[in-house]
């Protein structure tokens, strides 16, 4: 009962598939986020590999990992956040698992390798 009520209240806050590209774990994505600095607003891009998707409905999140200056950086984004302008898919993959946490232990070129989909 409570879950149905929560879904009913939050369904107008869900973003449609028109603003968010359909992506899955293992895909290379570019996440365009809105950043407010004082009274100005700009778009900042965070590019990397999606290593996890969690939750459902309004609570759904996804984790993007990239290597920046030799250091691994992960960021968790709420899928339905108003601060996300768009998500672009750079490259598609064929993941063998639901979560790609094993990439955290990889170093160098292996850290960005995921089996890519052939077109």
Secondary structure by P-SEA (a helix, b strand, c coil): caaaaaaaacccccccccccccccccbbbbbbbbbbcccbbbbbbbbccccccccccccbbbbbbbbcccbbbbbbbcccccccccccccccccccccccccccccccccccccccccc
